[in-house]
Amino acid sequence: MSDQHDWTGASGKSYGYAVHELPWRPETNQDGNYIFAKKVGGIWLAVYIGQGDLQRRYDDALDEGCVTDKGATHYHEHLQSSRQARLDEEQDLIDGNPECKEERGGCNGYEP
């Protein structure tokens, strides 16, 4: 069983995620939200926040290289079938965890 972590969005809403140490591979045909993260001083920092087909997006992020270049050590995920709910959560978490943005040292907004 994987560890769990709650991420908080700008709205104040908390989202529960399963935590997996890299390397790890999501199962096929599962949609959800995910976060590539690293722990600094005992605190989780988001390197990249996304949503969609978990396995395809995982592979894409690793192929682009930014998440590994920025030191991601873990993959956080949770399943969500509703596209609109995924998009809303993704934006809430990006806004609440600005360290994931490229201009703040993360990969959101990165263009390879």
N, CA and C of each residue as an Amber inpcrd file, in Angstrom:
protein
   336
   0.8400000  -1.1880000   0.0000000   0.0000000   0.0000000   0.0000000
   0.8840000   1.2520000   0.0000000   0.4840000   2.2380000  -0.7850000
   1.2790000   3.4610000  -0.8960000   0.9450000   4.4230000   0.2360000
   1.8680000   5.3580000   0.4650000   1.6250000   6.4300000   1.4220000
   0.5830000   7.3790000   0.8490000   0.0750000   8.2490000   1.6990000
  -0.9220000   9.2400000   1.3010000  -0.4210000  10.6370000   1.6620000
  -0.8290000  11.6190000   0.8720000  -0.5300000  13.0160000   1.1880000
  -1.6960000  13.8720000   0.7240000  -2.0460000  14.8660000   1.5250000
  -3.0920000  15.8120000   1.1530000  -2.4530000  17.0890000   0.6360000
  -2.8430000  17.4920000  -0.5640000  -2.4050000  18.7350000  -1.1690000
  -3.5240000  19.7540000  -1.0330000  -3.1770000  21.0000000  -0.7740000
  -4.1690000  22.0540000  -0.6000000  -4.1140000  23.0220000  -1.7700000
  -5.3060000  23.3200000  -2.3090000  -5.4060000  24.2680000  -3.4120000
  -5.5500000  25.6940000  -2.9070000  -5.5400000  26.6420000  -3.8350000
  -5.7030000  28.0570000  -3.4890000  -7.0530000  28.3110000  -2.8230000
  -8.0340000  27.4740000  -3.1450000  -9.3750000  27.6140000  -2.5690000
  -9.4330000  27.2010000  -1.1050000  -8.3770000  26.5160000  -0.6450000
  -8.3750000  25.9570000   0.7000000  -8.8350000  24.5080000   0.7370000
  -9.3200000  24.0070000  -0.3900000  -9.7690000  22.6190000  -0.4770000
  -8.5740000  21.6780000  -0.4350000  -8.7420000  20.5500000   0.2460000
  -7.7010000  19.5420000   0.3820000  -8.0120000  18.3540000  -0.5320000
  -6.9800000  17.8460000  -1.1890000  -7.1120000  16.7250000  -2.1140000
  -6.1650000  15.6100000  -1.6820000  -6.6820000  14.4130000  -1.4870000
  -5.8680000  13.2730000  -1.0640000  -5.2460000  12.5490000  -2.2450000
  -3.9530000  12.2800000  -2.1320000  -3.1910000  11.6280000  -3.1940000
  -2.4280000  10.4300000  -2.6450000  -2.3470000   9.3700000  -3.4540000
  -1.4490000   8.2510000  -3.1720000  -0.0480000   8.6740000  -3.6050000
   0.9650000   8.2900000  -2.8390000   2.3520000   8.6920000  -3.0910000
   3.1720000   7.4660000  -3.4880000   3.9110000   7.5890000  -4.5820000
   4.7530000   6.5050000  -5.0850000   6.1540000   7.0420000  -5.3460000
   7.1460000   6.3250000  -4.8820000   8.5370000   6.7150000  -5.1520000
   8.8770000   6.3920000  -6.6010000   9.5960000   7.3060000  -7.2520000
  10.0440000   7.0650000  -8.6170000  11.2440000   6.1290000  -8.6140000
  11.4290000   5.2660000  -9.5900000  10.5400000   5.1000000 -10.7260000
   9.2990000   4.2850000 -10.3380000   8.2160000   4.6160000 -10.9620000
   6.9310000   3.9560000 -10.7450000   6.1010000   4.1850000 -11.9750000
   5.2070000   3.3140000 -12.2860000   4.4110000   3.4620000 -13.5150000
   2.9280000   3.2850000 -13.1990000   2.1110000   4.2800000 -13.5560000
   0.6600000   4.1560000 -13.3630000   0.0770000   3.0390000 -14.2190000
  -1.0600000   2.5440000 -13.8110000  -1.7620000   1.5330000 -14.6010000
  -2.3510000   2.1670000 -15.8520000  -2.6640000   1.3490000 -16.8380000
  -3.2280000   1.8510000 -18.0920000  -4.7030000   2.2090000 -17.9330000
  -5.1640000   3.0760000 -18.8140000  -6.5730000   3.4510000 -18.9230000
  -7.1600000   3.9910000 -17.6260000  -6.4180000   4.8590000 -16.9550000
  -6.9060000   5.4970000 -15.7420000  -6.7300000   7.0060000 -15.8770000
  -7.8170000   7.7200000 -15.6960000  -7.7640000   9.1750000 -15.7180000
  -7.7190000   9.6980000 -14.2930000  -7.0050000  10.7950000 -14.1200000
  -6.9280000  11.3770000 -12.7830000  -6.0410000  12.6020000 -12.7750000
  -5.7330000  13.0340000 -11.5740000  -4.8070000  14.1420000 -11.3480000
  -3.5080000  13.5670000 -10.7990000  -2.4070000  14.2540000 -11.0780000
  -1.1140000  13.7620000 -10.6100000  -0.1870000  14.9280000 -10.3140000
   0.8060000  14.6420000  -9.4750000   1.8050000  15.6320000  -9.1040000
   3.1630000  14.9340000  -9.0320000   4.1240000  15.4460000  -9.7870000
   5.5070000  15.0450000  -9.5830000   6.0230000  15.9480000  -8.4740000
   6.6410000  15.3660000  -7.4430000   7.0090000  16.1390000  -6.2630000
   8.3540000  15.7070000  -5.7060000   8.8610000  16.5610000  -4.8230000
  10.0860000  16.2490000  -4.0830000   9.8920000  16.7690000  -2.6650000
  10.6120000  16.1730000  -1.7370000  10.5560000  16.6010000  -0.3420000
  11.8000000  17.4150000  -0.0280000  11.6000000  18.6020000   0.5010000
  12.6970000  19.4830000   0.8820000  12.4560000  19.9030000   2.3340000
  13.3960000  19.5600000   3.2050000  13.2250000  19.8960000   4.6120000
  11.9760000  19.2960000   5.2190000  11.5890000  18.1020000   4.7530000
  10.4100000  17.4210000   5.2810000   9.0860000  17.9210000   4.7270000
   9.1300000  18.8310000   3.7540000   7.9120000  19.4010000   3.1720000
   7.8240000  19.0100000   1.7020000   6.6550000  18.5400000   1.2790000
   6.4600000  18.2090000  -0.1240000   6.3540000  19.4860000  -0.9480000
   7.0900000  19.5330000  -2.0520000   7.0100000  20.6220000  -3.0160000
   6.5940000  20.0470000  -4.3670000   5.6390000  20.6930000  -5.0040000
   5.1780000  20.2570000  -6.3150000   6.1680000  20.7140000  -7.3820000
   6.5910000  19.7820000  -8.2200000   7.4580000  20.0880000  -9.3500000
   6.6020000  20.2770000 -10.6060000   5.5700000  19.4460000 -10.7450000
   4.6550000  19.5500000 -11.8770000   3.3030000  19.0060000 -11.4710000
   2.2410000  19.7250000 -11.8180000   0.8690000  19.3160000 -11.5150000
   0.1340000  19.1520000 -12.8320000  -0.5600000  18.0200000 -12.9980000
  -1.2730000  17.7830000 -14.2430000  -2.4940000  16.9120000 -14.0590000
  -3.1360000  16.6070000 -15.1810000  -4.3280000  15.7720000 -15.1840000
  -4.4300000  15.0750000 -16.5280000  -5.2330000  14.0170000 -16.5760000
  -5.4860000  13.3020000 -17.8230000  -5.2420000  11.8210000 -17.6580000
  -4.9330000  11.1540000 -18.7740000  -4.6010000   9.7340000 -18.7620000
  -3.2830000   9.5870000 -18.0070000  -3.3250000   8.9650000 -16.8430000
  -2.1750000   8.9690000 -15.9370000  -0.9260000   8.3520000 -16.5560000
  -1.0650000   7.2130000 -17.2230000   0.1270000   6.5750000 -17.7830000
   0.7070000   7.3860000 -18.9390000  -0.1370000   7.8610000 -19.8250000
   0.3620000   8.6350000 -20.9750000   1.0260000   9.9290000 -20.5140000
   0.3960000  10.6300000 -19.5890000   0.9540000  11.8940000 -19.1110000
   2.2450000  11.6720000 -18.3110000   2.3070000  10.5620000 -17.5720000
   3.5290000  10.1880000 -16.8400000   4.6810000  10.0110000 -17.8280000
   4.4240000   9.2260000 -18.8710000   5.4620000   8.9820000 -19.8780000
   5.8860000  10.2820000 -20.5590000   4.9130000  11.1270000 -20.9180000
   5.2170000  12.4010000 -21.5700000   6.1060000  13.2810000 -20.6870000
   5.7570000  13.3620000 -19.4080000   6.5240000  14.2160000 -18.4830000
   7.9600000  13.7190000 -18.3380000   8.1310000  12.4150000 -18.2460000
   9.4930000  11.8780000 -18.1280000  10.2720000  12.0740000 -19.4200000
   9.5990000  11.9140000 -20.5650000  10.2760000  12.1050000 -21.8520000
  10.7380000  13.5510000 -22.0300000   9.9340000  14.5160000 -21.5720000
  10.3180000  15.9240000 -21.6900000  11.5300000  16.2440000 -20.8190000
  11.6800000  15.5390000 -19.6970000  12.8620000  15.6750000 -18.8690000
  12.8170000  16.7130000 -17.7710000  11.8800000  17.6330000 -17.8050000
  11.8690000  18.7130000 -16.8200000  11.7010000  18.1860000 -15.3920000
  10.7830000  17.2230000 -15.1890000  10.5190000  16.7730000 -13.8120000
  11.7420000  16.1200000 -13.1760000  12.5030000  15.3900000 -13.9730000
  13.7170000  14.7890000 -13.4140000  14.8150000  15.8360000 -13.2620000
  14.8970000  16.7530000 -14.2190000  15.8890000  17.8310000 -14.1140000
  15.6520000  18.6920000 -12.8750000  14.4020000  18.8490000 -12.4900000
  14.0450000  19.6840000 -11.3330000  14.0090000  18.8950000 -10.0290000
  14.3820000  17.6120000 -10.0790000  14.5660000  16.8360000  -8.8590000
  13.3710000  16.0810000  -8.3180000  12.3430000  15.8600000  -9.1340000
  11.1930000  15.0830000  -8.6460000  11.6390000  13.6860000  -8.2310000
  11.1840000  13.2660000  -7.0730000  11.5280000  11.9400000  -6.5410000
  10.3080000  11.0520000  -6.3540000   9.1080000  11.6600000  -6.4180000
   7.8770000  10.9170000  -6.1610000   6.7740000  11.3350000  -7.1210000
   5.8240000  10.4270000  -7.2800000   4.6560000  10.6380000  -8.1240000
   3.4290000  10.4860000  -7.2390000   2.6120000  11.5260000  -7.1900000
   1.3830000  11.5280000  -6.3990000   0.2160000  11.4500000  -7.3800000
  -0.7810000  10.6350000  -7.0740000  -1.8940000  10.4760000  -7.9990000
  -3.1930000  10.1990000  -7.2680000  -4.2780000  10.5520000  -7.9200000
  -5.5790000  10.0280000  -7.5260000  -6.4940000   9.9940000  -8.7340000
  -7.3740000   9.0190000  -8.7540000  -8.2520000   8.8020000  -9.8900000
  -9.4170000   9.7820000  -9.8620000  -9.7900000  10.2420000 -11.0480000
 -10.9300000  11.1460000 -11.1980000 -11.4180000  10.9900000 -12.6300000
 -12.6400000  10.4930000 -12.8060000 -13.1530000  10.2530000 -14.1580000
 -13.7130000  11.5190000 -14.8100000 -14.1720000  12.4690000 -14.0360000
 -14.7750000  13.6800000 -14.5860000 -13.7000000  14.6480000 -15.0950000
 -13.7400000  14.9340000 -16.3900000 -12.7510000  15.8370000 -16.9720000
 -12.8270000  17.2230000 -16.3330000 -14.0430000  17.7400000 -16.1470000
 -14.1740000  19.0760000 -15.5710000 -13.6540000  19.1170000 -14.1340000
 -13.9250000  18.0780000 -13.3610000 -13.4080000  18.0260000 -11.9820000
 -11.8840000  17.9840000 -11.9850000 -11.2870000  17.2390000 -12.9330000
  -9.8190000  17.1840000 -13.0310000  -9.2460000  18.5470000 -13.3650000
  -9.8480000  19.2270000 -14.3330000  -9.3560000  20.5430000 -14.7370000
  -9.4690000  21.5550000 -13.6020000 -10.5940000  21.5310000 -12.8830000
 -10.7940000  22.4500000 -11.7630000  -9.7690000  22.1960000 -10.6650000
  -9.5550000  20.9210000 -10.3450000  -8.5810000  20.5590000  -9.3080000
  -7.1650000  20.9310000  -9.7340000  -6.8200000  20.6550000 -10.9840000
  -5.4990000  20.9960000 -11.4820000  -5.2180000  22.4900000 -11.3000000
  -6.1560000  23.3270000 -11.7160000  -5.9430000  24.7680000 -11.6140000
  -5.8880000  25.2260000 -10.1610000  -6.7480000  24.6640000  -9.3180000
  -6.7460000  25.0170000  -7.8980000  -5.4000000  24.6780000  -7.2640000
  -4.8700000  23.5030000  -7.6000000  -3.5830000  23.0910000  -7.0230000
  -2.4130000  23.8990000  -7.5840000  -2.4340000  24.2000000  -8.8660000
  -1.3680000  25.0400000  -9.4350000  -1.3730000  26.4020000  -8.7440000
  -2.5540000  26.9790000  -8.5840000  -2.6550000  28.2900000  -7.9390000
  -2.2430000  28.2370000  -6.4670000  -2.4910000  27.1120000  -5.8140000
  -2.1660000  26.9740000  -4.3970000  -0.7520000  26.4990000  -4.1160000
  -0.0590000  26.0430000  -5.1530000   1.3070000  25.5210000  -5.0170000
   2.1700000  26.1250000  -6.1170000   2.4300000  27.4280000  -6.0420000
   3.0950000  28.1370000  -7.1380000   4.5300000  27.6820000  -7.4160000
   5.1170000  26.8970000  -6.5210000   6.4660000  26.3860000  -6.7810000
   6.4970000  25.4730000  -8.0000000   5.3200000  25.0020000  -8.4500000
   5.2670000  24.1390000  -9.6380000   5.4190000  24.9220000 -10.9330000
   5.2650000  26.2300000 -10.8800000   5.3330000  27.0520000 -12.0910000
   6.7840000  27.2460000 -12.5280000   6.9840000  27.2830000 -13.8360000
   8.3430000  27.3980000 -14.3680000   9.0690000  28.6150000 -13.8020000
   8.3910000  29.7310000 -13.7110000   9.0550000  30.9420000 -13.2070000
   9.4160000  30.8640000 -11.7320000   8.8920000  29.8340000 -11.0370000
   9.2120000  29.6370000  -9.6200000  10.0730000  28.3910000  -9.4000000
  10.5940000  27.8010000 -10.4900000  11.4890000  26.6550000 -10.3770000
  10.8600000  25.3160000 -10.6870000   9.5870000  25.2990000 -11.0670000
   8.9050000  24.0500000 -11.4010000   8.8110000  23.8340000 -12.9050000
   7.8850000  22.9920000 -13.3100000   7.7670000  22.6220000 -14.7170000
   6.4500000  23.0430000 -15.3660000   5.4640000  23.4950000 -14.6080000
   4.2290000  23.9510000 -15.2400000   4.5250000  25.2000000 -16.0590000
   4.2060000  25.1440000 -17.3300000   4.5250000  26.2320000 -18.2430000
   5.7840000  25.9870000 -19.0330000   6.5000000  24.9060000 -18.7260000
   7.7320000  24.5510000 -19.4310000   7.4240000  24.1280000 -20.8570000
   8.1700000  24.6170000 -21.8010000   8.0530000  24.2320000 -23.2080000
   9.3800000  23.6160000 -23.6520000   9.3820000  22.3000000 -23.9420000
  10.6490000  21.6630000 -24.3640000  11.1240000  22.1440000 -25.7270000
